[in-house]
Amino acid sequence: MTALHLSDFPAGTVYTVSAGGQAYPLALDKAQPLSDSGREGGSFRLEFLGPGEPILPQATYSFSSGAAAHDIFIVPVSRDSGGVRYEAVFY
């Protein structure tokens, strides 16, 4: 398996996330580089925006978009009228 890079996550991409036999759309809202940790592929954080319900608990989920599929550990970080925000950090 090759290391993921920030460039693997195009801005605005909507991913289908599988959880509990259901599929949920999570849109990549922010992608930011982080200070170099020495991680192969570089250090970065991603912020996704999903529907207001349900709130997915922190866990690793399968994210797919077109031919691309990644297993990503996400953590819910906030919720407002726009939906639930999730963060993934690659450090």
Backbone as XML, in Angstrom:
<?xml version="1.0"?>
<chain id="A" units="angstrom">
  <residue number="1" name="MET">
    <atom name="N" x="0.850" y="-1.178" z="0.000"/>
    <atom name="CA" x="0.000" y="0.000" z="0.000"/>
    <atom name="C" x="0.896" y="1.242" z="0.000"/>
  </residue>
  <residue number="2" name="THR">
    <atom name="N" x="0.605" y="2.181" z="-0.876"/>
    <atom name="CA" x="1.394" y="3.403" z="-0.932"/>
    <atom name="C" x="0.796" y="4.450" z="-0.014"/>
  </residue>
  <residue number="3" name="ALA">
    <atom name="N" x="1.656" y="5.336" z="0.456"/>
    <atom name="CA" x="1.212" y="6.401" z="1.361"/>
    <atom name="C" x="0.323" y="7.388" z="0.616"/>
  </residue>
  <residue number="4" name="LEU">
    <atom name="N" x="-0.690" y="7.859" z="1.293"/>
    <atom name="CA" x="-1.567" y="8.882" z="0.721"/>
    <atom name="C" x="-0.882" y="10.231" z="0.777"/>
  </residue>
  <residue number="5" name="HIS">
    <atom name="N" x="-1.158" y="11.056" z="-0.230"/>
    <atom name="CA" x="-0.628" y="12.414" z="-0.328"/>
    <atom name="C" x="-1.794" y="13.398" z="-0.355"/>
  </residue>
  <residue number="6" name="LEU">
    <atom name="N" x="-1.522" y="14.627" z="-0.006"/>
    <atom name="CA" x="-2.543" y="15.674" z="-0.074"/>
    <atom name="C" x="-3.139" y="15.758" z="-1.476"/>
  </residue>
  <residue number="7" name="SER">
    <atom name="N" x="-2.306" y="15.563" z="-2.487"/>
    <atom name="CA" x="-2.772" y="15.648" z="-3.878"/>
    <atom name="C" x="-3.738" y="14.524" z="-4.255"/>
  </residue>
  <residue number="8" name="ASP">
    <atom name="N" x="-3.853" y="13.491" z="-3.420"/>
    <atom name="CA" x="-4.814" y="12.410" z="-3.669"/>
    <atom name="C" x="-6.251" y="12.833" z="-3.357"/>
  </residue>
  <residue number="9" name="PHE">
    <atom name="N" x="-6.408" y="14.033" z="-2.790"/>
    <atom name="CA" x="-7.720" y="14.488" z="-2.341"/>
    <atom name="C" x="-8.078" y="15.819" z="-2.998"/>
  </residue>
  <residue number="10" name="PRO">
    <atom name="N" x="-8.657" y="15.766" z="-4.212"/>
    <atom name="CA" x="-9.041" y="17.006" z="-4.909"/>
    <atom name="C" x="-10.141" y="17.758" z="-4.159"/>
  </residue>
  <residue number="11" name="ALA">
    <atom name="N" x="-10.003" y="19.069" z="-4.100"/>
    <atom name="CA" x="-10.983" y="19.927" z="-3.431"/>
    <atom name="C" x="-12.371" y="19.700" z="-4.004"/>
  </residue>
  <residue number="12" name="GLY">
    <atom name="N" x="-13.355" y="19.672" z="-3.114"/>
    <atom name="CA" x="-14.745" y="19.560" z="-3.530"/>
    <atom name="C" x="-15.225" y="18.155" z="-3.830"/>
  </residue>
  <residue number="13" name="THR">
    <atom name="N" x="-14.356" y="17.170" z="-3.754"/>
    <atom name="CA" x="-14.760" y="15.800" z="-4.044"/>
    <atom name="C" x="-15.786" y="15.327" z="-3.022"/>
  </residue>
  <residue number="14" name="VAL">
    <atom name="N" x="-16.821" y="14.669" z="-3.510"/>
    <atom name="CA" x="-17.823" y="14.069" z="-2.624"/>
    <atom name="C" x="-17.553" y="12.569" z="-2.603"/>
  </residue>
  <residue number="15" name="TYR">
    <atom name="N" x="-17.343" y="12.055" z="-1.403"/>
    <atom name="CA" x="-17.059" y="10.637" z="-1.209"/>
    <atom name="C" x="-18.291" y="9.927" z="-0.684"/>
  </residue>
  <residue number="16" name="THR">
    <atom name="N" x="-18.442" y="8.680" z="-1.073"/>
    <atom name="CA" x="-19.456" y="7.815" z="-0.496"/>
    <atom name="C" x="-18.778" y="7.060" z="0.632"/>
  </residue>
  <residue number="17" name="VAL">
    <atom name="N" x="-19.335" y="7.195" z="1.835"/>
    <atom name="CA" x="-18.760" y="6.561" z="3.017"/>
    <atom name="C" x="-19.715" y="5.472" z="3.474"/>
  </residue>
  <residue number="18" name="SER">
    <atom name="N" x="-19.183" y="4.271" z="3.597"/>
    <atom name="CA" x="-19.987" y="3.131" z="4.029"/>
    <atom name="C" x="-19.888" y="2.966" z="5.536"/>
  </residue>
  <residue number="19" name="ALA">
    <atom name="N" x="-21.076" y="2.860" z="6.173"/>
    <atom name="CA" x="-21.124" y="2.687" z="7.634"/>
    <atom name="C" x="-22.414" y="1.971" z="8.002"/>
  </residue>
  <residue number="20" name="GLY">
    <atom name="N" x="-22.297" y="0.878" z="8.695"/>
    <atom name="CA" x="-23.479" y="0.166" z="9.180"/>
    <atom name="C" x="-24.437" y="-0.250" z="8.084"/>
  </residue>
  <residue number="21" name="GLY">
    <atom name="N" x="-23.904" y="-0.645" z="6.935"/>
    <atom name="CA" x="-24.748" y="-1.079" z="5.834"/>
    <atom name="C" x="-25.415" y="0.056" z="5.076"/>
  </residue>
  <residue number="22" name="GLN">
    <atom name="N" x="-25.090" y="1.293" z="5.405"/>
    <atom name="CA" x="-25.634" y="2.466" z="4.738"/>
    <atom name="C" x="-24.508" y="3.219" z="4.033"/>
  </residue>
  <residue number="23" name="ALA">
    <atom name="N" x="-24.877" y="4.101" z="3.120"/>
    <atom name="CA" x="-23.902" y="4.945" z="2.432"/>
    <atom name="C" x="-24.251" y="6.404" z="2.688"/>
  </residue>
  <residue number="24" name="TYR">
    <atom name="N" x="-23.235" y="7.202" z="3.005"/>
    <atom name="CA" x="-23.428" y="8.613" z="3.320"/>
    <atom name="C" x="-22.484" y="9.456" z="2.467"/>
  </residue>
  <residue number="25" name="PRO">
    <atom name="N" x="-22.958" y="10.614" z="1.987"/>
    <atom name="CA" x="-22.066" y="11.495" z="1.228"/>
    <atom name="C" x="-21.281" y="12.404" z="2.174"/>
  </residue>
  <residue number="26" name="LEU">
    <atom name="N" x="-19.972" y="12.409" z="2.048"/>
    <atom name="CA" x="-19.119" y="13.333" z="2.792"/>
    <atom name="C" x="-18.297" y="14.108" z="1.775"/>
  </residue>
  <residue number="27" name="ALA">
    <atom name="N" x="-18.435" y="15.417" z="1.814"/>
    <atom name="CA" x="-17.734" y="16.281" z="0.862"/>
    <atom name="C" x="-16.442" y="16.800" z="1.479"/>
  </residue>
  <residue number="28" name="LEU">
    <atom name="N" x="-15.368" y="16.754" z="0.709"/>
    <atom name="CA" x="-14.105" y="17.321" z="1.173"/>
    <atom name="C" x="-14.228" y="18.829" z="1.153"/>
  </residue>
  <residue number="29" name="ASP">
    <atom name="N" x="-14.224" y="19.438" z="2.328"/>
    <atom name="CA" x="-14.419" y="20.882" z="2.464"/>
    <atom name="C" x="-13.100" y="21.631" z="2.583"/>
  </residue>
  <residue number="30" name="LYS">
    <atom name="N" x="-12.123" y="21.046" z="3.277"/>
    <atom name="CA" x="-10.818" y="21.684" z="3.453"/>
    <atom name="C" x="-9.724" y="20.628" z="3.399"/>
  </residue>
  <residue number="31" name="ALA">
    <atom name="N" x="-8.594" y="21.010" z="2.828"/>
    <atom name="CA" x="-7.408" y="20.157" z="2.810"/>
    <atom name="C" x="-6.221" y="21.071" z="3.055"/>
  </residue>
  <residue number="32" name="GLN">
    <atom name="N" x="-5.486" y="20.798" z="4.130"/>
    <atom name="CA" x="-4.396" y="21.690" z="4.518"/>
    <atom name="C" x="-3.116" y="20.908" z="4.789"/>
  </residue>
  <residue number="33" name="PRO">
    <atom name="N" x="-1.998" y="21.408" z="4.275"/>
    <atom name="CA" x="-0.725" y="20.781" z="4.628"/>
    <atom name="C" x="-0.388" y="21.091" z="6.080"/>
  </residue>
  <residue number="34" name="LEU">
    <atom name="N" x="0.347" y="20.192" z="6.716"/>
    <atom name="CA" x="0.823" y="20.393" z="8.079"/>
    <atom name="C" x="2.345" y="20.399" z="8.062"/>
  </residue>
  <residue number="35" name="SER">
    <atom name="N" x="2.935" y="20.826" z="9.158"/>
    <atom name="CA" x="4.396" y="20.833" z="9.234"/>
    <atom name="C" x="4.911" y="19.402" z="9.026"/>
  </residue>
  <residue number="36" name="ASP">
    <atom name="N" x="6.080" y="19.294" z="8.456"/>
    <atom name="CA" x="6.648" y="18.004" z="8.096"/>
    <atom name="C" x="6.910" y="17.147" z="9.322"/>
  </residue>
  <residue number="37" name="SER">
    <atom name="N" x="6.342" y="15.956" z="9.322"/>
    <atom name="CA" x="6.552" y="15.017" z="10.424"/>
    <atom name="C" x="7.497" y="13.893" z="10.013"/>
  </residue>
  <residue number="38" name="GLY">
    <atom name="N" x="7.879" y="13.907" z="8.743"/>
    <atom name="CA" x="8.689" y="12.817" z="8.227"/>
    <atom name="C" x="7.835" y="11.686" z="7.683"/>
  </residue>
  <residue number="39" name="ARG">
    <atom name="N" x="6.522" y="11.835" z="7.723"/>
    <atom name="CA" x="5.606" y="10.819" z="7.212"/>
    <atom name="C" x="5.781" y="10.678" z="5.708"/>
  </residue>
  <residue number="40" name="GLU">
    <atom name="N" x="5.883" y="9.442" z="5.234"/>
    <atom name="CA" x="5.926" y="9.210" z="3.796"/>
    <atom name="C" x="4.621" y="9.739" z="3.211"/>
  </residue>
  <residue number="41" name="GLY">
    <atom name="N" x="4.694" y="10.567" z="2.216"/>
    <atom name="CA" x="3.501" y="11.170" z="1.628"/>
    <atom name="C" x="3.216" y="12.556" z="2.173"/>
  </residue>
  <residue number="42" name="GLY">
    <atom name="N" x="3.951" y="12.968" z="3.205"/>
    <atom name="CA" x="3.755" y="14.297" z="3.779"/>
    <atom name="C" x="2.663" y="14.311" z="4.833"/>
  </residue>
  <residue number="43" name="SER">
    <atom name="N" x="2.601" y="15.394" z="5.571"/>
    <atom name="CA" x="1.616" y="15.564" z="6.641"/>
    <atom name="C" x="0.524" y="16.521" z="6.188"/>
  </residue>
  <residue number="44" name="PHE">
    <atom name="N" x="-0.717" y="16.166" z="6.472"/>
    <atom name="CA" x="-1.835" y="17.024" z="6.082"/>
    <atom name="C" x="-3.073" y="16.656" z="6.883"/>
  </residue>
  <residue number="45" name="ARG">
    <atom name="N" x="-4.059" y="17.547" z="6.825"/>
    <atom name="CA" x="-5.353" y="17.287" z="7.464"/>
    <atom name="C" x="-6.455" y="17.515" z="6.439"/>
  </residue>
  <residue number="46" name="LEU">
    <atom name="N" x="-7.522" y="16.758" z="6.594"/>
    <atom name="CA" x="-8.687" y="16.876" z="5.730"/>
    <atom name="C" x="-9.899" y="17.161" z="6.598"/>
  </residue>
  <residue number="47" name="GLU">
    <atom name="N" x="-10.794" y="17.979" z="6.080"/>
    <atom name="CA" x="-12.050" y="18.249" z="6.780"/>
    <atom name="C" x="-13.194" y="17.953" z="5.816"/>
  </residue>
  <residue number="48" name="PHE">
    <atom name="N" x="-14.076" y="17.091" z="6.261"/>
    <atom name="CA" x="-15.221" y="16.667" z="5.457"/>
    <atom name="C" x="-16.499" y="17.203" z="6.072"/>
  </residue>
  <residue number="49" name="LEU">
    <atom name="N" x="-17.501" y="17.449" z="5.229"/>
    <atom name="CA" x="-18.815" y="17.883" z="5.682"/>
    <atom name="C" x="-19.825" y="16.833" z="5.258"/>
  </residue>
  <residue number="50" name="GLY">
    <atom name="N" x="-20.584" y="16.344" z="6.245"/>
    <atom name="CA" x="-21.586" y="15.316" z="5.975"/>
    <atom name="C" x="-22.958" y="15.753" z="6.446"/>
  </residue>
  <residue number="51" name="PRO">
    <atom name="N" x="-23.950" y="14.909" z="6.237"/>
    <atom name="CA" x="-25.313" y="15.240" z="6.671"/>
    <atom name="C" x="-25.400" y="15.386" z="8.186"/>
  </residue>
  <residue number="52" name="GLY">
    <atom name="N" x="-26.411" y="16.105" z="8.647"/>
    <atom name="CA" x="-26.598" y="16.354" z="10.079"/>
    <atom name="C" x="-26.916" y="15.106" z="10.886"/>
  </residue>
  <residue number="53" name="GLU">
    <atom name="N" x="-27.492" y="14.125" z="10.260"/>
    <atom name="CA" x="-27.829" y="12.852" z="10.917"/>
    <atom name="C" x="-27.473" y="11.719" z="9.978"/>
  </residue>
  <residue number="54" name="PRO">
    <atom name="N" x="-26.984" y="10.629" z="10.464"/>
    <atom name="CA" x="-26.504" y="10.435" z="11.819"/>
    <atom name="C" x="-25.100" y="11.015" z="11.973"/>
  </residue>
  <residue number="55" name="ILE">
    <atom name="N" x="-24.653" y="11.141" z="13.195"/>
    <atom name="CA" x="-23.262" y="11.509" z="13.433"/>
    <atom name="C" x="-22.475" y="10.205" z="13.470"/>
  </residue>
  <residue number="56" name="LEU">
    <atom name="N" x="-21.551" y="10.060" z="12.549"/>
    <atom name="CA" x="-20.723" y="8.852" z="12.526"/>
    <atom name="C" x="-19.707" y="8.926" z="13.663"/>
  </residue>
  <residue number="57" name="PRO">
    <atom name="N" x="-19.596" y="7.887" z="14.479"/>
    <atom name="CA" x="-18.602" y="7.917" z="15.554"/>
    <atom name="C" x="-17.189" y="7.818" z="14.985"/>
  </residue>
  <residue number="58" name="GLN">
    <atom name="N" x="-16.209" y="8.258" z="15.762"/>
    <atom name="CA" x="-14.837" y="8.161" z="15.286"/>
    <atom name="C" x="-14.508" y="6.702" z="15.012"/>
  </residue>
  <residue number="59" name="ALA">
    <atom name="N" x="-13.979" y="6.480" z="13.816"/>
    <atom name="CA" x="-13.659" y="5.119" z="13.373"/>
    <atom name="C" x="-13.023" y="5.211" z="11.994"/>
  </residue>
  <residue number="60" name="THR">
    <atom name="N" x="-12.603" y="4.080" z="11.487"/>
    <atom name="CA" x="-12.088" y="3.993" z="10.120"/>
    <atom name="C" x="-13.232" y="3.573" z="9.211"/>
  </residue>
  <residue number="61" name="TYR">
    <atom name="N" x="-13.404" y="4.336" z="8.129"/>
    <atom name="CA" x="-14.464" y="4.080" z="7.167"/>
    <atom name="C" x="-13.878" y="3.978" z="5.767"/>
  </residue>
  <residue number="62" name="SER">
    <atom name="N" x="-14.607" y="3.293" z="4.908"/>
    <atom name="CA" x="-14.238" y="3.206" z="3.505"/>
    <atom name="C" x="-14.805" y="4.422" z="2.765"/>
  </residue>
  <residue number="63" name="PHE">
    <atom name="N" x="-13.912" y="5.224" z="2.174"/>
    <atom name="CA" x="-14.282" y="6.391" z="1.383"/>
    <atom name="C" x="-14.070" y="6.043" z="-0.083"/>
  </residue>
  <residue number="64" name="SER">
    <atom name="N" x="-15.084" y="6.237" z="-0.915"/>
    <atom name="CA" x="-14.911" y="5.964" z="-2.341"/>
    <atom name="C" x="-15.466" y="7.107" z="-3.170"/>
  </residue>
  <residue number="65" name="SER">
    <atom name="N" x="-14.782" y="7.326" z="-4.282"/>
    <atom name="CA" x="-15.204" y="8.341" z="-5.252"/>
    <atom name="C" x="-14.654" y="7.917" z="-6.604"/>
  </residue>
  <residue number="66" name="GLY">
    <atom name="N" x="-15.538" y="7.520" z="-7.504"/>
    <atom name="CA" x="-15.062" y="7.017" z="-8.785"/>
    <atom name="C" x="-14.217" y="5.775" z="-8.568"/>
  </residue>
  <residue number="67" name="ALA">
    <atom name="N" x="-13.021" y="5.757" z="-9.162"/>
    <atom name="CA" x="-12.127" y="4.608" z="-9.032"/>
    <atom name="C" x="-11.299" y="4.655" z="-7.750"/>
  </residue>
  <residue number="68" name="ALA">
    <atom name="N" x="-11.297" y="5.796" z="-7.072"/>
    <atom name="CA" x="-10.478" y="5.952" z="-5.861"/>
    <atom name="C" x="-11.228" y="5.434" z="-4.634"/>
  </residue>
  <residue number="69" name="ALA">
    <atom name="N" x="-10.526" y="4.674" z="-3.804"/>
    <atom name="CA" x="-11.095" y="4.190" z="-2.546"/>
    <atom name="C" x="-9.998" y="4.198" z="-1.495"/>
  </residue>
  <residue number="70" name="HIS">
    <atom name="N" x="-10.324" y="4.714" z="-0.316"/>
    <atom name="CA" x="-9.362" y="4.812" z="0.777"/>
    <atom name="C" x="-10.063" y="4.468" z="2.087"/>
  </residue>
  <residue number="71" name="ASP">
    <atom name="N" x="-9.349" y="3.808" z="2.977"/>
    <atom name="CA" x="-9.827" y="3.616" z="4.338"/>
    <atom name="C" x="-9.252" y="4.767" z="5.158"/>
  </residue>
  <residue number="72" name="ILE">
    <atom name="N" x="-10.132" y="5.567" z="5.778"/>
    <atom name="CA" x="-9.701" y="6.774" z="6.483"/>
    <atom name="C" x="-10.330" y="6.807" z="7.872"/>
  </residue>
  <residue number="73" name="PHE">
    <atom name="N" x="-9.487" y="7.106" z="8.866"/>
    <atom name="CA" x="-9.957" y="7.291" z="10.241"/>
    <atom name="C" x="-10.426" y="8.733" z="10.381"/>
  </residue>
  <residue number="74" name="ILE">
    <atom name="N" x="-11.701" y="8.919" z="10.743"/>
    <atom name="CA" x="-12.256" y="10.265" z="10.922"/>
    <atom name="C" x="-12.780" y="10.437" z="12.336"/>
  </residue>
  <residue number="75" name="VAL">
    <atom name="N" x="-12.839" y="11.699" z="12.742"/>
    <atom name="CA" x="-13.356" y="12.083" z="14.055"/>
    <atom name="C" x="-14.366" y="13.203" z="13.841"/>
  </residue>
  <residue number="76" name="PRO">
    <atom name="N" x="-15.587" y="13.089" z="14.387"/>
    <atom name="CA" x="-16.516" y="14.221" z="14.290"/>
    <atom name="C" x="-15.985" y="15.367" z="15.154"/>
  </residue>
  <residue number="77" name="VAL">
    <atom name="N" x="-15.954" y="16.589" z="14.585"/>
    <atom name="CA" x="-15.388" y="17.718" z="15.328"/>
    <atom name="C" x="-16.392" y="18.836" z="15.586"/>
  </residue>
  <residue number="78" name="SER">
    <atom name="N" x="-17.464" y="18.919" z="14.818"/>
    <atom name="CA" x="-18.478" y="19.942" z="15.082"/>
    <atom name="C" x="-19.754" y="19.612" z="14.314"/>
  </residue>
  <residue number="79" name="ARG">
    <atom name="N" x="-20.819" y="20.285" z="14.737"/>
    <atom name="CA" x="-22.120" y="20.112" z="14.082"/>
    <atom name="C" x="-22.828" y="21.451" z="14.127"/>
  </residue>
  <residue number="80" name="ASP">
    <atom name="N" x="-23.394" y="21.839" z="12.976"/>
    <atom name="CA" x="-24.198" y="23.055" z="12.916"/>
    <atom name="C" x="-25.301" y="22.847" z="11.891"/>
  </residue>
  <residue number="81" name="SER">
    <atom name="N" x="-25.975" y="23.902" z="11.490"/>
    <atom name="CA" x="-27.092" y="23.773" z="10.549"/>
    <atom name="C" x="-26.646" y="23.249" z="9.185"/>
  </residue>
  <residue number="82" name="GLY">
    <atom name="N" x="-25.345" y="23.352" z="8.879"/>
    <atom name="CA" x="-24.820" y="22.869" z="7.600"/>
    <atom name="C" x="-24.520" y="21.381" z="7.586"/>
  </residue>
  <residue number="83" name="GLY">
    <atom name="N" x="-24.460" y="20.757" z="8.763"/>
    <atom name="CA" x="-24.171" y="19.334" z="8.844"/>
    <atom name="C" x="-23.117" y="19.048" z="9.890"/>
  </residue>
  <residue number="84" name="VAL">
    <atom name="N" x="-22.501" y="17.899" z="9.763"/>
    <atom name="CA" x="-21.473" y="17.460" z="10.706"/>
    <atom name="C" x="-20.113" y="17.528" z="10.017"/>
  </residue>
  <residue number="85" name="ARG">
    <atom name="N" x="-19.134" y="18.101" z="10.725"/>
    <atom name="CA" x="-17.766" y="18.171" z="10.211"/>
    <atom name="C" x="-16.942" y="17.052" z="10.837"/>
  </residue>
  <residue number="86" name="TYR">
    <atom name="N" x="-16.126" y="16.443" z="9.980"/>
    <atom name="CA" x="-15.236" y="15.357" z="10.391"/>
    <atom name="C" x="-13.814" y="15.735" z="9.999"/>
  </residue>
  <residue number="87" name="GLU">
    <atom name="N" x="-12.858" y="15.314" z="10.824"/>
    <atom name="CA" x="-11.463" y="15.592" z="10.535"/>
    <atom name="C" x="-10.679" y="14.288" z="10.427"/>
  </residue>
  <residue number="88" name="ALA">
    <atom name="N" x="-9.756" y="14.285" z="9.470"/>
    <atom name="CA" x="-8.782" y="13.188" z="9.329"/>
    <atom name="C" x="-7.412" y="13.844" z="9.305"/>
  </residue>
  <residue number="89" name="VAL">
    <atom name="N" x="-6.480" y="13.319" z="10.084"/>
    <atom name="CA" x="-5.124" y="13.875" z="10.151"/>
    <atom name="C" x="-4.147" y="12.794" z="9.739"/>
  </residue>
  <residue number="90" name="PHE">
    <atom name="N" x="-3.286" y="13.127" z="8.827"/>
    <atom name="CA" x="-2.217" y="12.244" z="8.358"/>
    <atom name="C" x="-0.915" y="12.889" z="8.800"/>
  </residue>
  <residue number="91" name="TYR">
    <atom name="N" x="-0.354" y="12.411" z="9.905"/>
    <atom name="CA" x="0.824" y="13.058" z="10.480"/>
    <atom name="C" x="1.894" y="12.041" z="10.798"/>
  </residue>
</chain>
